[in-house]
Amino acid sequence: MGATKTEHFTDRQNQIATIAKALGHPARIAIIEYLLKVNECICGDIVNELPLAQPTVSQHLKELKNAGIIKGNIEGNTICYCIDEKTIDILNVYFSKIVQTVSKTKCC
C-alpha cells in the first residue's frame, strides 16, 4: 500500500480526513451519541453503555480524542469526556458548504 502523502493536501483537508476516519467505526458513533444524549461530561458510564470490553472502549475514546471530536478532563482517578464543540463546528461548516453546493447543482 502506498504512502498517503498528506503533505500534498491542505491542513483543512487533512483535518477533515482525520475527523472522518475517527467517525468510521460504529462504536465511536455510539460513544458520540451517548455523550450527546446525556449532554454532560461522563467519567465511567461509557463502558456500561456499550457491548465492548473496557480496553476496547478506551481505545475508541483515544481515537475520538486524538481527532478532536471529544475532550477529556482528569478528575481524580478518572477522565471525564464530553463533545468538543470546536470540532463539531468545523464539521458543520464543511457539510453545510457541501449541502449548499449540491442543492444548487443540477448534476446527474
N, C-alpha and C positions, 0 to 999 in steps of 0.2 A: 504494500500500500504506500502511496506517495505521500510526501510531506504536504501539509495543508497550506503552507506559505501564507500565513496570516498577515505577514508584513506587507503583502500586496493589496490589502484591503484597509478601509478607513477604520479608525478607532471605533466609530459608531457601529459599523458593520460587524466588527469583531465583538463588540459589547452585546449587540442583539443576538448574535450567534451563540455566545456563551450562555445568555439567559435562556434562549430557546433549547439549547442542549440540556440544561438543567431541568427544563419543563418536560423533557422527553421520557419520563417514566411515570406510570400511573401512581406509584406510591408517593412520589413527590407532589403530584396533583392532589392526592388525598390529604397530604400534610397541609398544603396551602388552603384547601377547602375547609379543613378543620380549624386552622388558625383564623380564617375569615368568619367561620360560624361562631366561635367563642368570642371573637373581637377583643382579645386581650392577650397579654403575654402568657405563655404556657411553659411550665417548667418540666413536669414529669408525666403529664397526661397523654402525650402523643403516642407513646408506646402502647398504652391501653386501648387506643383507638384503631390501631392497625393490626392486621393479622401477620405481623412480622416480628422477628426477634429484636431485642434491644440493640445489639450491634448493627443490625441492618438499618434500623430506623436512624441510628446515629450517623451512619454513612450517608443516608439520604439527606439528613439535616445538614451535614457538612457540605454536600454538593449545592444545596439551596443557598447556604450561607456564602460559599465561595462565589456564587454567581450574583450575590447581592439581593436575592429575592426575599430572604429573611434576614433578620439581625438577631443576635443573641447577646444577652447581658448576664454576667455571672452574678448569682445571688446565693451566697453561702457555698454549698457543695454542688449546686445545680446551675444549669444555664437556662434562662428563660428566653423563649423565642417569640417573635412577632413578625408580621409582614413589614418589609422595608418600603415605605411609600414612594421613595425616590425612584426605585426600580420599576414599580408599578406605573408611575408617571411616564417613565421612558417608554414602556410597552404601550401605554395608552396613546401617546403621541405617534409612535411608529405605526400602530394598527389603525389609528384614525386617519392617517395620511393614505394608507392603503385603501381603506373604505371609501374615502372621498374620491380618490383617483379611479377606482373601479366603478363607482356609481356614475361617474361622468363619462366613462369609456363605453363605446359601443363596439365590442370586440367579440368575435366567435359566437 
